Every structure is written in C-alpha cells, then in structure tokens.
C-alpha cells in the first residue's frame, strides 16, 4: 500500500500481523539494506517501543521486561555493545515511560512509522536473472548479462520494476501501470509494455524464482491498475478464474455496487453478485427493486450449494448465483445481470493504487509555451498550404494532404479530414464531437491531431498519413513476419489505450491503419480516427 499505516483502518488484525513480521525481521537481521551500526539509537528506540507495548497490553512490569531484555534486542547490537550498558539504558528508559498511557495501536503505528524511516526499502522484493545486453551496446556485446531486479511501486525516484545492469552500472525502469502483459516461455519471462515496441526479456535460473517474480508483478498490477486482469496468462489467479466462471464481482463493497447498478442500468431487476470483503464462501446479490431502490441479499456457499438468505430468516439452496438472483421477486418481473469489468475502480479492489496528485501549474509568459502539445485552433487561410489535387471524398468527410506552417522558416506535412460543405448542416455536431474526442488522446500508436479549423474548411488537421493506409501498402509490398508482428503489437497497444479512455473505435481495419515508417524492413503503423459510421459494402 502507498502508506502501510492505512492497514490499521482496513484490517486491525492484519496491521498487528504486519507489526509482528517487521519486529521478527528486525530481531533476526532480515531487513535488506539496513546498517544496524548506523541506526543503533533508533533501533534501541524500537526495542523500547516493543517493550512498552507489552507493558500496556499485558500489564507486564518493567522488572519482568528487564529480566528478559535479550528477547527484544537484535543480536547484532547485543554482540557489539557491553550487555551491562544495554541493560542499564533499558532500565532507565522503562522507568521513565512506565507512567505513560497510550493506545496499543498508537504504539504499533509509531513503531512501524519509525521503521519506514530507517528502512524505506523494507518492502522491496529483490530477484536475480540474466537479460540481453542493452540495445545500444549490442554491437560490441552479444548474449546475456547478469541483472538484479527490484520491485517497489512506491520508490521515490523509480517506482515499479527496476533492473540494474552491473556491466553498465545503469538502471532500467518500468512502472506497474505501463505493463500490459507478461509471457513465460520456459525459463524466460517477457514483459510487454504499453509504449515500447520491444519486449523486455529476462532469463531465470530456476522456476521458483521465476514464478515468484511474475506473481509479485501480477499481484501489484491487480491491486493498482486492473483487479480483474491476469497480467500473465501462464500464471492465472485461481480465485479470479473462479469468479469469472461464476460471473461474480470481487469484494467491491455495497456502496460501489449500488453506484454501478445506478450508473449502468438502474432498472427494476438489474443486479450484480459480489464477494464478501471479510468472509470466505460468502456472497451478496445487490438488486434494484425499483429505480434508485436497491436491496442486498446474503448468499452462503456450503455443501456445494448456494444458500440464499430470505427476509424471513430461512435459507433456500440453489446450484448457482444466477438461479439465486432470479428467485428474488421484483416488480418488473425480469432480471438484468451486470458482470465484472476490468474498468471497475472500487477502492476496496485497488488497495495499492497511489492517490492521484493534482499537477502543479506554472504560470507561463509565452504563448508558445501555452500552445505546446495542445491541439491548435488553426487559421486555414494563413497557416495551411493545401494540395487540392490530393483531395479524396469519403462519404461525410473528404481527405486532403497539405502543410501546416509552423513559423517563417518551417512547415510540417499534414493530412486534413474535411467536413464536406453539403454535410455541414446535418453532421456538424457529430464532427465536432469526433474532433473533441480525438484531441484528448495522446498515444504513439494513434494518429496525432495537431488541431482543427472552423472556417473554409471545417477540418481536423492530423499528422501526415505517411506512406498511406495499410491496405494500399500491402497491395504494393509483401511484409515479413517481424513486420506483421510489429503491426499487430501497435494495434493492440492502441486498442488498450482507447479502452483505458472509455473509447470504442468501431472501425478497425487495414484502411484505418496508416504506415508511418518502414526503415530497414521494419514497418510501423498508427491507428487513425474512426470517422463517421457508414454502411458496409460487399467488398468491405
């Protein structure tokens, strides 16, 4: 979790268990990167905090604690200091704090907080493997090199997965949010990211380390990004597979369940099933009795049956959750099931997600700074040079090539998507909606929108379509398997990006994929905007 102290509010028993784990690791010198000699005084403070907790919880006297003080002091410190001085210092401090009266959880919280200060890398997971040399070094080096991996989504400088190349003394960083998949082939692991065309490859020495590494990343991904997605199909979560089979939500909580029904349907009979947040084999069915009138029914799984608890207190057995839900009488007489979605953002699912920080806004003094990276309102008469001979009509829109004048000395190739004049009255609103939607997107796998014009013509000014649509390109040139895989990978990332922004393209085909480069036999494409919905011809 971003702040481990939040465990106290989430689950007090888990909070106490975590405290016991931290205390055990401190006593037995199992905390990585912690130099005991550099923090002797603070560690002794933790020792006294532990003793004070026992005084408060178990009513133990200072004399009893002093008699067994060796149980609380790490062996590393006992070996490095005279026992007489340690015992005397503990007695002096215990006598001073004996009359204090603090809540046990406050004491535990203070202990964990101080441990986080002296050992910020405590929760970092470390692994060793081999990886190909960095691409820029492969001209002089071939084969594999040893690397060290560290997983810490909350690292102050490089959150997520950090990979250290010892030969280069360099770090490679991949955030958890930027991962889109993991493949396992034998002892090799390939990490696929959203904005890199090449897969990041690791080779492990044993299967146990490999599965531990992949499971750690997959767990963080589910608790930070998408709870219902297995990042690695080779190591799926059994519990998630069971929920998918049952078409049941995770532990999203009643409040989120009611909100989801309200937003997605809010009709009588709309319902969803979810797992209890606290108990195994306990489920809940949340159902809309009428609009904005929601009710919850408890279901317990036992003896291979689902037992629905009736309002009268009796139980009725069913073979599955769907039958149990359909047995609930609603005024509409029909039942509409809402299934789990990868876009469910319930706080009780994404327990490890970092809170989104509002960006710090800097006052700019130059118009150029203000316009950088944003779609522009372009003056067609002054800032565009159009090649009218290149115009091609496509239903509602026509397409034309041209140049966008950047300044007195430079211009850039562009492609215009022009709303045809005879279509203005009928389709202007739909065109503006399309332009607005595409202007908010920024992905290397989507055709970029530079801006738009509002008068003679009304158009979206897009980056140049380069070598043209993929379907026309394929009629001229045969592609290698490597290039075809690059195309599929780019398309996959574009679709994932659109999904993450709640956009359905609806017109994915070779004619809406544009070849932007084909250097050295490698072909790369970007997905264009969907345009307007049209009827398909037999050829299409």
matplotlib code that plots the C-alpha trace (Angstrom):
import matplotlib.pyplot as plt

x = [0.0, 1.2, 1.0, 1.3, -0.3, -3.6, -3.7, -4.9, -8.1, -8.5, -7.9, -6.5, -5.6, -3.6, -2.0, -0.9, 0.4, 2.5, 3.9, 4.9, 6.6, 8.6, 9.6, 10.8, 12.8, 14.5, 15.4, 16.9, 18.8, 16.5, 15.9, 17.8, 20.0, 19.7, 23.0, 22.4, 25.6, 24.3, 20.9, 21.8, 20.0, 16.8, 16.8, 17.1, 14.1, 12.2, 13.2, 11.8, 8.6, 8.1, 8.6, 6.3, 3.6, 3.9, 3.6, 0.4, -1.2, -0.2, 0.3, 3.9, 6.2, 9.5, 11.3, 10.0, 11.0, 14.5, 14.9, 14.4, 15.6, 17.7, 14.5, 13.9, 17.3, 18.7, 21.7, 23.8, 23.5, 24.0, 27.3, 28.6, 27.9, 28.5, 25.4, 25.7, 25.3, 22.4, 20.6, 21.1, 20.0, 16.8, 16.0, 16.4, 14.1, 11.4, 11.3, 10.6, 7.8, 6.1, 3.6, 2.6, -0.7, -1.1, -3.4, -1.7, -2.4, -0.8, 2.3, 2.3, 1.8, 4.8, 7.0, 6.0, 6.4, 9.9, 10.9, 9.7, 12.1, 15.2, 14.4, 12.5, 13.3, 11.9, 9.1, 11.2, 11.4, 14.7, 15.5, 18.4, 18.3, 20.0, 19.0, 20.2, 22.6, 21.1, 20.2, 22.8, 25.5, 24.6, 27.0, 30.0, 28.4, 26.2, 24.4, 23.2, 24.4, 23.5, 21.0, 19.4, 15.7, 13.9, 10.1, 8.8, 5.8, 6.4, 10.1, 10.6, 12.6, 12.0, 8.7, 7.7, 10.3, 13.9, 16.5, 20.2, 22.8, 26.0, 28.3, 26.8, 26.0, 22.7, 19.1, 16.1, 12.7, 9.2, 6.2, 3.4, 0.9, 2.9, 2.8, 0.3, 1.3, 3.8, 4.7, 6.5, 8.5, 10.5, 12.8, 12.3, 10.0, 8.9, 7.4, 5.3, 4.8, 2.3, 4.8, 7.7, 7.7, 10.3, 9.6, 11.8, 13.3, 14.6, 16.0, 15.8, 17.9, 15.0, 11.3, 10.6, 12.2, 10.5, 7.0, 7.7, 8.8, 5.8, 3.3, 4.6, 4.2, 0.8, -0.4, 0.7, -1.0, -4.3, -4.2, -3.1, -4.4, -7.0, -8.1, -9.9, -7.0, -4.3, -1.2, 0.3, -1.9, 0.7, 0.2, -3.5, -5.1, -7.3, -9.7, -10.1, -10.8, -13.5, -15.1, -15.0, -16.7, -19.4, -19.7, -19.2, -17.6, -14.7, -15.1, -16.2, -18.5, -22.1, -21.7, -19.8, -22.2, -25.2, -23.5, -22.6, -26.2, -27.4, -25.0, -25.3, -28.9, -31.0, -33.9, -36.0, -34.3, -30.8, -28.4, -24.9, -23.2, -20.1, -17.8, -17.9, -15.0, -14.5, -15.5, -14.8, -17.7, -20.0, -21.5, -24.0, -26.6, -27.3, -30.5, -32.6, -36.1, -37.2, -35.3, -32.9, -34.3, -31.6, -31.6, -28.9, -29.3, -26.7, -25.7, -23.5, -21.7, -21.7, -22.0, -21.7, -24.8, -25.5, -27.9, -29.9, -30.9, -34.6, -36.1, -37.9, -34.6, -34.9, -32.5, -33.1, -30.5, -29.5, -27.0, -25.5, -25.7, -27.8, -30.6, -30.5, -30.8, -33.7, -35.6, -35.8, -39.1, -39.0, -41.9, -40.5, -40.5, -37.2, -33.6, -30.6, -27.2, -24.2, -20.9, -17.4, -15.5, -11.8, -12.7, -14.2, -12.3, -13.6, -11.3, -11.7, -10.2, -7.3, -5.8, -2.3, -3.2, -1.4, -3.7, -3.7, -1.9, -3.1, -0.4, 1.4, 0.5, 3.2, 2.3, 3.7, 4.8, 5.0, 2.2, 4.4, 4.7, 0.9, 0.3, 3.0, 1.5, -2.1, -4.4, -4.4, -7.2, -5.7, -6.3, -6.7, -6.1, -2.8, -1.4, -2.2, -0.9, -3.4, -2.8, -6.3, -5.3, -4.9, -8.5, -10.4, -14.1, -15.1, -18.8, -19.2, -15.6, -13.0, -9.3, -6.6, -2.8, -1.1, 1.4, 1.0, 3.1, 4.9, 6.9, 8.6, 11.2, 9.5, 6.4, 5.2, 3.3, -0.4, -3.5, -6.8, -10.1, -12.6, -16.3, -17.8, -19.8, -23.1, -22.8, -22.3, -25.9, -26.6, -23.2, -21.5, -22.3, -21.1, -17.9, -17.2, -17.7, -15.3, -12.7, -13.1, -12.8, -9.6, -8.0, -7.9, -5.8, -2.0, -0.5, 2.4, 0.2, -2.6, -2.5, -1.9, -4.3, -2.4, -5.6, -8.7, -10.1, -13.6, -13.9, -13.2, -12.7, -14.1, -11.4, -9.4, -5.7, -3.9, -0.3, 0.6, -0.6, 3.0, 3.1, -0.7, -3.3, -2.1, -4.4, -2.9, 0.6, 0.0, -1.0, 2.4, 4.8, 5.0, 5.8, 7.9, 6.6, 8.5, 6.8, 3.4, 4.0, 5.0, 1.7, -0.3, 1.5, 1.0, -2.7, -3.0, -1.5, -3.8, -6.9, -5.7, -5.1, -8.6, -10.2, -8.4, -10.1, -13.5, -13.5, -14.7, -13.2, -15.8, -13.9, -10.6, -9.4, -6.4, -7.8, -7.7, -4.2, -1.5, 2.1, 4.3, 7.7, 9.3, 13.0, 15.3, 12.4, 10.6, 7.1, 5.3, 1.7, -0.7, -4.4, -6.4, -9.7, -12.9, -14.6, -18.3, -20.4, -21.3, -23.0, -20.5, -20.3, -20.0, -16.2, -15.6]
y = [0.0, 3.6, 4.1, 1.0, 2.7, 2.6, -1.1, -0.1, 1.3, -1.6, -4.6, -4.2, -7.9, -7.6, -4.5, -6.4, -9.3, -6.9, -5.4, -8.9, -9.6, -6.3, -7.0, -10.5, -9.3, -6.6, -9.0, -11.6, -9.2, -9.9, -6.3, -5.6, -2.5, -1.7, -0.9, -1.6, 0.3, 3.5, 3.4, 1.9, 4.6, 4.4, 0.6, 0.8, 3.2, 0.5, -2.1, 0.1, 0.7, -3.0, -3.4, -0.5, -2.2, -5.3, -3.3, -1.7, -4.8, -7.5, -5.4, -6.6, -4.8, -3.1, -5.5, -8.5, -7.0, -6.1, -9.7, -11.0, -7.9, -10.1, -11.3, -7.7, -6.6, -7.7, -10.0, -7.7, -5.0, -7.4, -8.5, -5.0, -3.4, -4.4, -6.1, -4.2, -0.8, -2.1, -3.4, -0.2, 2.0, -0.1, 0.2, 3.9, 4.4, 2.0, 3.7, 7.0, 5.7, 3.4, 6.1, 6.9, 5.6, 5.2, 3.1, -0.1, 0.7, 4.1, 2.4, -0.1, 2.7, 4.6, 1.5, 0.9, 4.6, 4.7, 1.5, 3.0, 6.0, 3.9, 1.1, 2.7, -0.3, -2.9, -3.9, -4.1, -7.5, -8.5, -11.0, -12.0, -13.1, -12.6, -10.3, -9.4, -6.5, -3.1, -2.4, 0.4, -2.0, -5.0, -4.0, -5.0, -7.4, -10.5, -13.0, -12.4, -10.3, -10.7, -8.2, -7.5, -6.6, -4.7, -4.4, -1.4, 0.5, 3.4, 4.1, 7.9, 8.1, 4.9, 3.3, -0.1, -2.6, -1.5, -3.6, -3.0, -3.8, -4.3, -4.1, -0.7, 0.4, 1.6, 1.2, 0.4, 1.3, 0.0, 1.3, -1.2, 1.0, 0.8, -3.0, -4.6, -8.3, -10.9, -14.1, -17.1, -19.3, -22.0, -20.1, -16.8, -14.0, -11.3, -8.1, -6.2, -2.5, -0.1, 2.4, 0.2, -1.9, -4.3, -6.8, -6.7, -10.2, -11.9, -15.5, -17.0, -19.8, -21.7, -22.0, -21.0, -17.5, -17.0, -17.7, -15.6, -12.7, -12.9, -13.4, -10.3, -8.1, -9.6, -9.1, -5.4, -4.9, -6.3, -4.2, -1.0, -1.0, -3.6, -6.0, -8.4, -8.9, -11.6, -9.8, -13.2, -15.8, -18.5, -18.0, -17.1, -16.5, -19.5, -17.3, -14.9, -17.7, -19.0, -15.5, -15.2, -18.6, -17.6, -14.1, -12.6, -9.4, -9.1, -7.5, -4.2, -3.3, -2.4, 1.3, 0.8, -2.0, 0.3, 3.1, 0.7, -0.5, 3.1, 4.3, 1.3, 0.4, 1.5, -0.6, -2.9, -6.3, -5.0, -6.9, -8.0, -10.6, -9.8, -11.5, -10.6, -8.3, -10.2, -13.9, -16.7, -18.5, -15.6, -13.6, -10.8, -10.1, -6.4, -5.8, -2.8, -3.3, -0.1, 2.8, 4.1, 1.5, -1.1, -4.2, -6.7, -10.4, -12.6, -15.9, -18.6, -21.4, -24.7, -28.3, -27.5, -25.3, -21.5, -20.8, -17.6, -16.0, -15.0, -11.9, -14.3, -15.8, -19.1, -20.3, -21.7, -23.7, -23.1, -24.5, -21.1, -17.4, -16.7, -19.0, -17.4, -13.9, -14.9, -16.2, -12.7, -11.2, -7.7, -5.5, -5.7, -9.5, -9.6, -9.8, -8.0, -9.1, -6.8, -8.6, -7.7, -5.2, -4.5, -0.8, -1.3, 1.2, 0.3, 1.5, -1.9, -3.6, -1.2, -1.2, -0.4, 2.3, 5.6, 8.6, 10.8, 14.1, 17.3, 18.6, 21.8, 24.5, 27.0, 30.4, 30.8, 34.0, 32.9, 31.9, 29.3, 27.6, 27.7, 26.1, 23.4, 19.9, 21.1, 20.9, 24.2, 26.4, 26.8, 29.7, 27.8, 30.8, 31.8, 28.6, 25.9, 25.1, 22.7, 20.3, 20.4, 17.8, 15.2, 15.5, 12.2, 12.1, 9.6, 9.8, 12.6, 13.6, 14.3, 13.8, 16.2, 16.5, 19.7, 21.6, 23.3, 26.4, 26.3, 29.6, 31.7, 29.0, 25.7, 23.7, 20.1, 17.7, 17.1, 15.3, 17.1, 15.4, 17.9, 18.0, 18.3, 21.5, 19.7, 17.7, 20.6, 21.2, 17.5, 16.4, 19.4, 18.4, 14.8, 16.1, 18.5, 15.6, 13.4, 16.2, 16.8, 13.2, 12.7, 15.9, 14.5, 11.5, 11.2, 7.9, 6.9, 4.3, 6.7, 9.3, 12.6, 15.5, 18.8, 21.0, 22.0, 24.7, 26.2, 28.1, 27.3, 24.4, 22.9, 20.2, 18.1, 18.7, 15.4, 14.3, 13.1, 9.7, 8.9, 6.0, 5.8, 3.3, -0.2, -1.9, 0.1, -0.5, -4.3, -4.3, -3.0, -4.7, -8.1, -8.0, -10.2, -11.9, -9.5, -6.5, -8.1, -8.7, -5.0, -4.0, -6.3, -5.1, -1.4, -2.1, -4.0, -1.1, 1.4, -0.6, -0.9, 2.9, 3.6, 1.2, 2.9, 6.1, 4.5, 4.8, 2.2, 2.7, 0.7, 0.9, -1.0, -2.3, -2.0, 1.2, 3.0, 1.9, 4.1, 3.2, 5.9, 4.3, 1.3, 1.8, -1.2, -3.6, -2.8, -1.4, 0.6, 1.8, 4.0, 3.8, 6.7, 8.1, 6.1, 8.8, 8.5, 5.3, 4.1, 1.1, -1.6, -2.6, -6.3, -5.7, -4.3]
z = [0.0, -0.6, 3.2, 5.2, 8.2, 6.3, 7.2, 10.7, 9.2, 6.7, 9.0, 12.5, 12.8, 9.5, 10.9, 14.0, 11.9, 9.8, 13.0, 14.2, 10.9, 11.0, 14.6, 13.7, 10.7, 12.8, 15.5, 13.1, 10.8, 7.8, 6.7, 3.4, 3.2, 6.9, 8.5, 12.2, 13.2, 11.6, 13.4, 16.8, 18.8, 16.7, 16.8, 20.6, 20.5, 18.6, 21.2, 24.0, 22.0, 21.7, 25.5, 26.2, 24.1, 26.2, 29.4, 28.1, 26.5, 29.0, 32.2, 32.4, 34.9, 33.9, 36.2, 34.3, 30.9, 32.1, 33.2, 29.6, 27.7, 25.3, 23.7, 22.4, 21.3, 17.9, 18.2, 16.1, 18.7, 21.6, 20.1, 19.5, 22.9, 26.6, 28.0, 31.2, 29.4, 27.3, 30.4, 32.4, 29.5, 29.1, 32.8, 32.8, 29.9, 31.1, 34.4, 32.5, 30.3, 32.9, 33.8, 30.2, 28.9, 25.1, 23.0, 21.8, 18.1, 18.5, 19.9, 16.9, 14.5, 16.0, 15.7, 12.0, 11.1, 12.6, 10.8, 7.5, 8.1, 8.8, 6.3, 3.3, 1.1, 3.6, 1.3, -1.8, -3.4, -5.0, -7.7, -9.9, -13.5, -16.9, -19.7, -23.2, -23.3, -23.8, -27.4, -27.7, -26.6, -28.7, -31.5, -29.3, -26.9, -27.5, -25.3, -21.8, -18.9, -15.2, -13.8, -10.4, -10.2, -7.5, -7.3, -5.3, -6.8, -4.3, -4.9, -4.7, -8.0, -10.0, -8.9, -10.2, -11.6, -11.5, -13.4, -12.7, -15.3, -13.4, -16.6, -17.3, -13.7, -15.2, -14.1, -16.4, -15.0, -15.9, -13.9, -13.0, -14.8, -18.0, -18.2, -20.5, -20.3, -19.3, -21.3, -19.9, -22.3, -20.5, -18.1, -19.9, -19.0, -21.5, -20.1, -22.6, -22.0, -23.5, -25.1, -26.1, -29.2, -27.9, -25.2, -22.1, -21.6, -18.5, -18.0, -14.6, -13.1, -11.5, -11.8, -8.2, -8.6, -12.0, -10.6, -7.5, -9.7, -12.1, -9.2, -7.4, -10.5, -11.3, -7.8, -7.8, -11.2, -9.9, -6.8, -8.6, -12.2, -13.1, -10.4, -12.8, -15.2, -15.1, -16.2, -17.1, -18.8, -17.9, -14.2, -13.7, -10.4, -9.4, -7.4, -10.2, -12.6, -10.3, -10.1, -13.9, -14.2, -11.7, -13.4, -10.0, -8.9, -6.5, -3.0, -4.3, -1.3, -1.2, -1.8, -5.1, -6.1, -5.8, -7.7, -10.5, -10.9, -10.8, -13.5, -15.8, -15.7, -12.7, -13.8, -11.7, -11.8, -12.5, -10.2, -9.7, -7.5, -5.4, -2.9, 0.7, 1.8, 5.1, 4.9, 2.5, 0.8, 1.5, -1.4, -1.8, -4.5, -4.9, -6.9, -8.0, -6.7, -8.4, -9.8, -7.1, -4.6, -4.0, -1.8, -0.7, -0.2, 1.5, -0.1, 1.6, -0.3, 1.6, 0.7, -3.0, -2.9, -2.7, 0.1, -0.3, 3.0, 2.7, 4.5, 6.8, 8.0, 6.2, 3.5, 0.0, -1.8, -5.5, -7.9, -8.8, -8.1, -11.2, -10.0, -6.6, -8.1, -10.4, -7.4, -5.9, -6.9, -8.4, -9.8, -13.4, -13.4, -15.3, -14.2, -15.8, -14.8, -14.6, -14.9, -13.7, -15.7, -15.9, -15.5, -12.1, -9.9, -6.5, -3.7, -2.0, -5.1, -5.9, -2.4, -3.6, -6.1, -5.4, -4.9, -8.0, -7.3, -8.9, -11.2, -10.1, -12.6, -13.6, -14.9, -18.4, -20.0, -23.6, -25.9, -27.5, -24.1, -23.7, -27.1, -26.8, -27.0, -27.3, -30.3, -32.0, -33.5, -36.9, -39.4, -42.6, -44.8, -43.2, -41.6, -44.1, -47.6, -49.2, -52.1, -53.6, -56.3, -53.5, -52.2, -51.9, -51.0, -48.4, -47.6, -45.0, -44.9, -47.6, -47.2, -48.4, -48.0, -47.2, -44.9, -41.6, -41.4, -38.1, -38.4, -41.1, -41.8, -41.3, -42.1, -41.4, -43.6, -42.5, -43.6, -43.3, -42.5, -44.0, -43.3, -46.8, -47.3, -48.2, -45.0, -42.6, -41.5, -40.9, -39.4, -37.8, -34.2, -34.8, -36.4, -33.5, -31.1, -33.1, -33.1, -29.4, -28.6, -30.7, -29.4, -25.9, -26.9, -26.9, -27.8, -30.0, -31.6, -32.6, -35.4, -33.7, -34.1, -34.5, -34.4, -36.3, -38.5, -38.1, -41.4, -45.0, -44.5, -41.3, -40.7, -38.4, -39.0, -38.5, -38.8, -42.2, -43.1, -44.2, -46.6, -46.7, -45.5, -44.7, -47.2, -50.1, -48.8, -48.7, -52.3, -53.2, -50.8, -49.1, -45.4, -43.2, -40.1, -37.9, -39.6, -39.3, -35.6, -35.2, -36.8, -34.5, -31.4, -32.3, -32.9, -29.6, -27.7, -29.5, -28.6, -24.9, -24.8, -26.2, -23.8, -20.9, -22.1, -22.4, -26.2, -28.7, -32.1, -34.1, -37.4, -37.0, -40.4, -42.7, -44.2, -40.8, -40.0, -41.5, -42.3, -40.7, -41.4, -43.0, -42.2, -42.6, -43.4, -40.1, -40.7, -38.0, -38.1, -36.2, -35.9, -37.3, -36.1, -36.8, -38.9, -39.3, -39.1, -42.6, -44.2, -45.3, -48.9, -50.0, -50.7, -47.2]

ax = plt.figure().add_subplot(projection="3d")
ax.plot(x, y, z, "-o")
ax.set_aspect("equal")
plt.show()
